C-alpha cells in the first residue's frame, strides 16, 4: 500500500496468535534427495535408494520374474493395486499398507471403486520414523493389534515405493501371531512393471507360505471338500463361468477343475498345491509357477480358447497328467464340434487391433481371428514367458504382429497406422481411438467381463464386437460435429484465438534440457 494509507489483512482464524516454539532441526544422516521426495515414476533413483538400503535381493528377483520393457516405469495404474485387489478378495484376510498417504488414498479409492467391501489398514510415517526405524516398529505393533484368529487367517502387509526404497524390513516380521499368518511383501512401482504382475507377487508369497505349512504337517481341507478326481489348478483371474466350462471339458478325461489362483480363501491354496496339473491361463504368474514347480506340479500354458486352442490345451493337460490318448480324444470330440458351431454362428467381418495389460490379450486375439476378424496387431504390457509361447507362434503364423511389454506409444502407433474398424485397448488407447473416429472398446471392462473358454467363449465376443463396429458412422458424425473445438491447450470453444505463447514454451523447454544435462552430468560424476 502507499505510504500513509492504512493497510488491512484478512484473518480466518487465530493461528497467527499462536506461539511458535523454536527448536533446532533434528540431525538426520540421510542424503539430500531423500526417498520420500521421490515416487514410483522416479525409476532409477528409487531403485538405487532401495539397493543402498539393503533391498537388492528383492529387486534382483523382481528383475528376473518381471523383466522391464522399453520403459522403466508403470504405464498402468499403480502396480500395488494388483496385490491389494488379491488380498481384499480373500475371505478372513486383513490388508495393511505402508507408504505415502497420497498413494494409500489413491489405492484405497480405486479398490473400493472396483468393489472392495472392507477396510484397508494404513501405517503412516514421517521422515523421522522412516529413517530411524520407528516405522517398522509401528508396523509390527499394528500387526500385533490386528492379529485376531477369530477374524483372520492371514494379514498381508505391503510396502509401497518409499518404505521399499528405505529398506523397511518386512521380512523381520513374525511369520505368525496368535495363529494368524503374517505375509509381508514389497510392491514398488519401480520394480513391478504392471499391476497384473503385482497379483503374482502376493499369490506367489501365499503359495510359498502354504507350501511350507504342507511340508511341516497335515493342513486343513478346503471348505468345499477334496475332489475325488485329479484336479487342474487355474492360474489367473477369469470370468466366473470359465472355470465351470473348463471343468466340463476335463470331465471326459476323468479330471476336475481345481482352485483358481489367486484364491478366495487360505485353504484353497493347499488344494491348488495338491492339484495334478497347473494351467497358466494368464502367463505372467512367474513366482506362482515357481512354487508349483517346487511342489512337483507340471505347468501347461495357453488356454482352451477357440477350436485350435482348445484342442491343443486339452491334449497338453491330458499328457501332463498321463491320460490316455482315447480319453483326450473323447474330450476333444465332445466339445470341438460345439466350438466350431459357435464360431460359425456369428462371424466378425472387420479389422481389429488388440492391446491391454490383463495378460489375456493373446487369447482374445486368437478367438477373434477364429471368429473371422483380421487382427494385424496385438500388444500386451505383460512379458513373453514360456506359458504364452504357443499363443505367440499361432498368432505369428496368421500374420499377426505380437508386441510384448508394449508401451502406450506402441499401441497408439499401431492403431493410427492400421486405422482398424475397431480398437480394443486400455483407457488412453480407447480415448485416442474415439478422437480419431475409430470405434473402441475398453479391454478390462468390456472384453475381460465375458467368458472366453470353450463353446461359451466362442460365441461371447461377436455380439459386443459387431455392435461396436456398427457404430463407425456414428463415430464419424460425432467427430465432424466436434471438429474445430480444438484439443490439448486449445480445447473448448473460444470467443477469440487463445493466447498461446510459444516464446514461453521455448524458454521452458531450454530450462528442462539444461536440467536434464545437469542430471546426466551428476550421474557420470
C-alpha positions, 0 to 999 in steps of 0.5 A, a space after each residue: 500500500 502507499 505510504 500513509 494509507 492504512 493497510 488491512 489483512 484478512 484473518 480466518 482464524 487465530 493461528 497467527 496468535 499462536 506461539 511458535 516454539 523454536 527448536 533446532 532441526 533434528 540431525 538426520 544422516 540421510 542424503 539430500 534427495 531423500 526417498 520420500 521426495 521421490 515416487 514410483 515414476 522416479 525409476 532409477 533413483 528409487 531403485 538405487 535408494 532401495 539397493 543402498 538400503 539393503 533391498 537388492 535381493 528383492 529387486 534382483 528377483 523382481 528383475 528376473 520374474 518381471 523383466 522391464 520393457 522399453 520403459 522403466 516405469 508403470 504405464 498402468 495404474 499403480 502396480 500395488 493395486 494388483 496385490 491389494 485387489 488379491 488380498 481384499 478378495 480373500 475371505 478372513 484376510 486383513 490388508 495393511 499398507 505402508 507408504 505415502 498417504 497420497 498413494 494409500 488414498 489413491 489405492 484405497 479409492 480405486 479398490 473400493 471403486 472396483 468393489 472392495 467391501 472392507 477396510 484397508 489398514 494404513 501405517 503412516 510415517 514421517 521422515 523421522 520414523 522412516 529413517 530411524 526405524 520407528 516405522 517398522 516398529 509401528 508396523 509390527 505393533 499394528 500387526 500385533 493389534 490386528 492379529 485376531 484368529 477369530 477374524 483372520 487367517 492371514 494379514 498381508 502387509 505391503 510396502 509401497 515405493 518409499 518404505 521399499 526404497 528405505 529398506 523397511 524390513 518386512 521380512 523381520 516380521 513374525 511369520 505368525 501371531 496368535 495363529 494368524 499368518 503374517 505375509 509381508 511383501 514389497 510392491 514398488 512401482 519401480 520394480 513391478 512393471 504392471 499391476 497384473 504382475 503385482 497379483 503374482 507377487 502376493 499369490 506367489 508369497 501365499 503359495 510359498 507360505 502354504 507350501 511350507 505349512 504342507 511340508 511341516 504337517 497335515 493342513 486343513 481341507 478346503 471348505 468345499 471338500 477334496 475332489 475325488 478326481 485329479 484336479 487342474 489348478 487355474 492360474 489367473 483371474 477369469 470370468 466366473 463361468 470359465 472355470 465351470 466350462 473348463 471343468 466340463 471339458 476335463 470331465 471326459 478325461 476323468 479330471 476336475 477343475 481345481 482352485 483358481 489362483 489367486 484364491 478366495 480363501 487360505 485353504 484353497 491354496 493347499 488344494 491348488 498345491 495338491 492339484 495334478 496339473 497347473 494351467 497358466 491361463 494368464 502367463 505372467 504368474 512367474 513366482 506362482 509357477 515357481 512354487 508349483 514347480 517346487 511342489 512337483 506340479 507340471 505347468 501347461 500354458 495357453 488356454 482352451 480358447 477357440 477350436 485350435 486352442 482348445 484342442 491343443 490345451 486339452 491334449 497338453 493337460 491330458 499328457 501332463 497328467 498321463 491320460 490316455 490318448 482315447 480319453 483326450 480324444 473323447 474330450 476333444 470330440 465332445 466339445 470341438 464340434 460345439 466350438 466350431 458351431 459357435 464360431 460359425 454362428 456369428 462371424 466378425 467381418 472387420 479389422 481389429 487391433 488388440 492391446 491391454 495389460 490383463 495378460 489375456 490379450 493373446 487369447 482374445 486375439 486368437 478367438 477373434 481371428 477364429 471368429 473371422 476378424 483380421 487382427 494385424 496387431 496385438 500388444 500386451 504390457 505383460 512379458 513373453 514367458 514360456 506359458 504364452 509361447 504357443 499363443 505367440 507362434 499361432 498368432 505369428 503364423 496368421 500374420 499377426 504382429 505380437 508386441 510384448 511389454 508394449 508401451 502406450 506409444 506402441 499401441 497408439 502407433 499401431 492403431 493410427 497406422 492400421 486405422 482398424 474398424 475397431 480398437 480394443 485397448 486400455 483407457 488412453 488407447 480407447 480415448 485416442 481411438 474415439 478422437 480419431 473416429 475409430 470405434 473402441 472398446 475398453 479391454 478390462 471392462 468390456 472384453 475381460 467381463 465375458 467368458 472366453 473358454 470353450 463353446 461359451 467363449 466362442 460365441 461371447 465376443 461377436 455380439 459386443 464386437 459387431 455392435 461396436 463396429 456398427 457404430 463407425 458412422 456414428 463415430 464419424 458424425 460425432 467427430 465432424 460435429 466436434 471438429 474445430 473445438 480444438 484439443 490439448 491447450 486449445 480445447 473448448 470453444 473460444 470467443 477469440 484465438 487463445 493466447 498461446 505463447 510459444 516464446 514461453 514454451 521455448 524458454 521452458 523447454 531450454 530450462 528442462 534440457 539444461 536440467 536434464 544435462 545437469 542430471 546426466 552430468 551428476 550421474 557420470 560424476 
